[in-house]
Amino acid sequence: MSQALRLIPVTLASLALAACASAPLDPSAFTSAERAIAAAEDAGAAELSPTELRFARERLELARKGVENKKNAEALLAIEQSEINAELAIAKSNAALERRRVNELRRSNELLREELVLTYGSEFEQ
């Protein structure tokens, strides 16, 4: 196969990527990231996972600036990163809430055990 024929697929792929990068970015591309950030806020990320929530907001703002500067490929990447950070914030917030719930149940069990020992003696001690 000649050198010129080998370059055709690479050239076509490069042109396709360039076309995608220069195409105007649909404003609805921001919607999923905005919804993910709102879901993270609803999950308590402002308190439970503030770093990830801040990263999600920063990446979304970077995406908006990318669109303003006609850097659509960079904007799309920033939108994806924003969504990922928002999803991470949700997961970390949910984990923190579950840890709190487990700790509350553990403490409740400790209090119950103490009451049982006081009532029935040492046969309930571990």
C-alpha positions in Angstrom: 0.0 0.0 0.0 1.4 3.4 -0.9 2.2 6.1 1.6 -0.6 8.3 0.1 -3.2 5.6 0.6 -2.2 5.2 4.2 -2.7 8.8 4.9 -6.2 9.0 3.6 -7.9 7.5 6.7 -5.8 9.7 9.0 -6.7 12.8 6.9 -10.4 12.0 6.9 -10.4 11.5 10.6 -8.6 14.8 11.2 -11.1 16.6 9.0 -14.0 15.0 10.8 -12.6 16.1 14.2 -11.9 19.6 12.9 -15.5 19.8 11.6 -16.9 18.8 15.0 -14.7 21.2 16.8 -15.7 24.1 14.7 -19.4 23.3 14.6 -21.5 25.6 16.8 -22.2 24.1 20.2 -25.9 23.5 20.9 -27.0 25.5 24.0 -28.8 22.4 25.3 -25.3 20.8 25.8 -25.2 22.7 29.0 -28.5 21.3 30.3 -27.3 17.9 31.5 -24.4 19.5 33.4 -26.7 22.1 35.0 -29.1 19.4 36.0 -26.3 17.3 37.5 -25.2 20.3 39.5 -28.7 21.0 40.7 -29.0 17.3 41.7 -25.8 17.5 43.6 -27.0 20.6 45.4 -30.3 18.7 46.3 -28.2 15.8 47.6 -26.5 18.2 50.1 -23.2 18.5 48.2 -22.7 22.1 49.4 -22.2 20.7 52.9 -21.1 17.1 52.3 -19.0 17.3 49.1 -18.2 21.0 48.6 -14.9 20.5 46.7 -16.5 18.3 44.0 -19.4 20.7 43.7 -17.1 23.6 43.3 -15.1 21.7 40.6 -18.4 21.0 38.8 -19.4 24.7 38.8 -15.9 25.8 37.7 -15.8 23.4 34.8 -19.3 24.5 33.7 -18.1 28.2 33.8 -15.0 27.2 31.8 -17.3 25.5 29.2 -19.2 28.8 28.9 -16.0 30.7 28.4 -14.9 28.1 25.9 -18.1 28.7 23.8 -17.5 32.5 24.0 -14.0 32.0 22.7 -15.1 29.6 20.0 -13.3 26.7 21.6 -16.1 24.2 21.3 -14.1 21.1 21.7 -12.7 22.4 25.0 -16.1 23.5 26.0 -17.6 20.0 25.4 -14.8 18.4 27.5 -15.4 20.9 30.3 -19.1 20.1 30.2 -18.4 16.4 30.5 -16.0 17.1 33.4 -18.6 19.2 35.1 -21.1 16.4 34.9 -18.6 13.9 36.2 -17.7 16.1 39.2 -21.4 16.7 39.9 -22.0 13.0 39.9 -19.1 12.4 42.1 -20.4 15.1 44.5 -23.8 13.2 44.6 -22.1 9.9 45.3 -19.9 11.4 48.0 -22.8 13.2 49.6 -24.9 10.0 49.6 -22.0 8.1 51.1 -21.6 10.7 53.8 -25.4 10.6 54.6 -25.2 6.8 54.9 -22.2 7.1 57.2 -24.1 9.5 59.4 -27.1 7.1 59.5 -24.8 4.1 60.3 -23.1 6.1 63.1 -26.5 7.1 64.5 -27.7 3.5 64.5 -24.4 2.4 66.1 -24.8 4.9 68.8 -28.4 3.9 69.3 -27.3 0.3 69.6 -24.7 1.2 72.2 -27.3 3.1 74.3 -29.7 0.1 74.1 -26.9 -2.3 75.1 -26.1 -0.1 78.1 -29.7 -0.1 79.1 -29.9 -3.9 78.8 -26.8 -4.3 80.9 -28.2 -2.0 83.5 -31.6 -3.8 83.5 -30.5 -7.5 83.1 -26.9 -7.5 84.3 -23.7 -8.7 82.7 -25.2 -11.5 80.6 -25.8 -8.9 77.9 -22.2 -7.6 77.9 -19.9 -8.7 75.1 
